[in-house]
Amino acid sequence: MEKLEQILGYSFKNKHLLAQAVTHTSITGNLAQNYERLEFLGDRVLGVSVAALLYKSFPTEPEGGLSQRFMALVCKETVAEIVLKLGVDTYIKSEGVDIRHNDNVLCDVGEAIIGAIFLDAGSVRAIEFVQSNWEKLINTHTRPPKDAKTSLQEYAHSNGWETPSYVEVGREGSEHNPQFFMKVIIDKHGEAVGQGHNKKMAEQDAAKKLLQEFGVQNGRKN
């Protein structure tokens, strides 16, 4: 845990919180031992931290642009990327090594660590941790990226198709850690199912998967 603390740049007063934050449910279903509850908390802290950073970094940008940036910075792929860059994946406690390479798990662990820092040191320190690791990504954007739903809608319209529609097709998990399943449909042209911790994230995942089926990346046909 000492090496992990060095990687994170934070020394925990309560070492159990850090150990809990990197313990997958495959090791234990005990909520006091695995990261599920910490992930729930960290997800909220991450959102507030990134929103505040965007608000300060782009003082003239309207709400729509800020929202697009926000979605790109809190999605599971981004959180997983940061966890991998820090090298936290090697410290994840799980039954199988493959679990450590799953984007959902990497994202959950990243959020759990944020939640653990929040409990151990308070909101200011947790926000500092988020902003120090996410700021580098913000500075690489000169304009807000298009989210998958926007890209899919534009692609559909450019082909003369109907506007994509979304419908909930399932829900799993506990009340504090739900997984939503949303289907995106473009009549006569394609459909895909995505998942996420809330409906918006699941819709984005579904849109991304359908774009991949169409061979579209960054708004362009490959």
N, C-alpha and C positions, 0 to 999 in steps of 0.2 A: 504493500500500500504506500510505502514511502516514495518509491519510484513513480507511482501513479500521481501522487501529490505533487511531485516535482514537475511532471508533465502538465498538470492542470494549473500549476502556479498558485496553489492554495493548500495550506496545511489544516486539516480538520481537527477540531477540538474533540468531536465525537467520531472516532474512527469507524464505528459501526455504520454510520450513515453512508460513508463511502463504500464500504464492503457491501452494504445492502443495494446501493445504486448500480453495482455491476453484477448482481446475482440474478440470473434468469430463472423463470418459473419452472424450467426443467430440473433445476436443482432442488427447489422447495416451493410448495404452494402456500407456505406460511407468509401472510402479508407483512409481517414484521421482519421478514428475512429477505424477501425478493423486492424487485424494483417497481412493482406495479403502482403503488400509491405515490411513490416519489416521482414517477413519470407523469402522473396526473397533475401533480403540483408544478413540476418543472415546465410542463407544456404551457401553463398559464403564465409563469414568470418569463419564459422565452418570448411569448407574444407581446407582453407589456414592454420588455426590454428592447425588442426589435422595433416596435412601433415608436417608442421614444427616440431611438437612434435615427430612424428615418425622418421623424418630425424635425429633428435638429439639423440633419444633414441636407435636407431639401426644403428650405423655407418657402420657396415659391411654387412648389409642386402641388397640384390639386389632389383631392382625396382619391380620385380614380387611379392616378399614377402611383400614389403611395400604397394603395391596396395591392396593385400588381407587384410592386417590389416586395411588399410584405409576404404575399403568398409564395414568392420564389425563395425567400430567405428562411421561412419556417417550415417548408415542405420536408418530407422525410428524406429526400435525396440530399438536400443541403445539410441537414443535421448529420446524416450518416457520413457525408463527405468530411465534415469537420472532425467528427469522432475518429475517422480513419487517419486524417492528417495528423492528429494529435498522437495517434498510436494507442488509443484507449482500447481498441478491439482485442488486443492480446491479453487484457486484464479481465475480460468478461468471463464470468463463471457460468458454464453451461455444460450439459451432458455431451453435446456433440460440437465439434469444431465448426461444422457448417453453419450452425446457428449464429456464430459470431460474424458471419459475412452477409447475413440477411439485413437488408436496408431497414426493415421495420424494427428489428432488434437493436441495430446500431442507433437508430433515431430514439428509441425508447430509453436506451442507456444514456444517451446524451442529455435527454430531458430529465432523466432521473438524477444525474449528477448536478444539474442546475437546481433541481428541487432540494437536493441534499445540502448544497452550499447555502441556499436560502434558509433552511432550517438551522444550519450550523452558525451562520454569520449574519443573517438578515438580508433584507431586500437590496440594500445598497451594494453589498459585496457580490451578490448573485447577478445583479444587473451589470456590474463592472466586468464580471467574467464573460457574460454573453457579449457585451459590446466589444470587448477586446478581441474576441474570436470571430465575431461576425462583421466587424468594421472593415476588414480587409476585403470581404466580398462586396460590400456596399460600394467601396471605392473603385471597383472594377467596372461598375455600370455607369455609363454616361447618360443613359435614358432607361426608363422602366422596361423590363422585359415583358413580352406578351405571355400571359398565362395560357395554359393548354385550352381552356374553354374558349377564350377569345380567338386563338389560332384556328381551332376547329370550326367555329362559327364563320370566320372569314373564308376559310377554305371551302366550306359548304356553299356559301353565297357566291364565291367566285366560279363555282361549277354549276350554278343555277339550281342547287338543291334546297330543300326546306331547312329551316333552322333546327339544329339539334335539340332534342328533348331529353329530359332526365327523369328517371323514376327510381324510387327506392325499391330494391329487390331483396333486401335482407339486413339483419342486424345480429351481431354476436357479441360475446364478451360480457363482462360485469358492468354494472351501472356506472362505476367510476372509471372504467377503461373499455368503452364500447368500440366496436368496429362496425362501420356502416358500409353497405354495399349498394352502389348506385349504378344503374344502367343508362348509357347514353345511346340514343337511337336516331339514325337518319334514315327515314323510310326508303326502302328499296336499295339502299347503298351500304349500310353496315351498322353494327352495334358492338358495344364492348361494356364490360363490367369492371368497375374500379372499387377500391376500398380505402377507408381512412378513418381517423378518429372522430370526424364529424362529416356531415353531408357535403359540405363544400369541398373538403379534401378528397372525398370519395368521387365527387363529380370531376374534379381536376384529374384524378388518376384515370378515370374512365375516358375522359377526353384525350389524355395523353396516349392511352393504349389504342384508341381508334385512329388517331393520327399516325401512329406507328404502323397500323394495318394498312393505311393508305400510302405508306412510304413517305410521309411528310415529316421534315425535321426543320425546326426554326422557321416554320411558316412556308417552307419551300419543298417541292416534290424532289425526292432524291433521284 
